[in-house]
């Protein structure tokens, strides 16, 4: 149940991104739900592999290169989902940063108080 709630709230967070970053488009709630699932999958499976592969540059940039990886993941999901549009890398960078902050707040809200 908590997983479904987190998924729905992440989709709501994704629907809020166009309010923050004007160039990002989310046309429907269905597109947001699909994008939230794909972003979760990409961040769980593909992102750790990219972080491992790019570890030397990540170390050289003191971890800031992970922001570039997040932007690339955000941008790549927009290419897979019709109705979720991120036109360029700089928009993907700021969109991914805003989405990360919003999903972090979702995680804080759903965290066990124990």
C-alpha positions, 0 to 999 in steps of 0.5 A: 500500500505504501509503495502505491501511495509513494508512486502516486505522490511521485506522479503528483510531484512530477505534475508539479514540475511544469509549474516550477520549470516552464519548459517541462510538459506533463500532458496527463496524469497517466503520463505522469504515472508512467513517467514516475514508474520509469523514473523509479526503475531507471533510478533503481537499475540504470543509475547505479550502473552509470554512477559506477562507470563514471566513478572517476569523474564523479570523484574528480567533481566531488560528486557533482557529476551525479547531477548530470547523471540525474538529468540524463535519466530524467531526459531519457525517460521523457524520450520514452513517454508520450506526454512527458516532454523535456526539450533540452539538457538544461531543462532536464538538469533543473527539472531533475533537481526539482523532481529530486527535491519534491520526491525527497519531501515525499519520502520524508512525509512517508518515512516511518516515525519509529 
